[in-house]
């Protein structure tokens, strides 16, 4: 469920929309598949720190505090890729 583009119940289907085609293409060069749940989950801690600090996405719109909080909630959920 979303409100103003923000996940109210973070699921991969919702969180995956936070990554733009530009983000996906850019990070693929470094071996990070932002369009694949398992890859994002494996790197979730680092992704979270980077979006929280504003170091990611490069050249894009910063994630809002709500987006960061929802990503953190998603990564801490049991079986977030299910």
C-alpha positions, 0 to 999 in steps of 0.5 A, a space after each residue: 500500500 502506498 500514499 504519495 509514493 511512500 510505502 505504508 507496508 514496505 514490500 519488495 514490490 513497493 521498495 523496488 520502485 525507489 530505484 530508478 532505471 538510471 540507478 539500476 543501470 549505474 549500479 549494475 556496472 559495479 555488480 549490484 543488481 538493484 532490480 533484484 531483491 536478493 542483491 538489494 537485500 545482500 547489500 541492504 546495510 550499505 545501501 541504507 547508509 548511503 541513501 540516509 547520508 545522501 551519497 546515493 543515488 548519485 546525481 538523482 533526487 535524495 530519498 526522503 526520510 520516510 523512504 529511508 525509514 521504509 527501506 530500513 523497515 523492509 530490510 529488517 522484515 523477516 523474509 523481505 523477498 518473499 
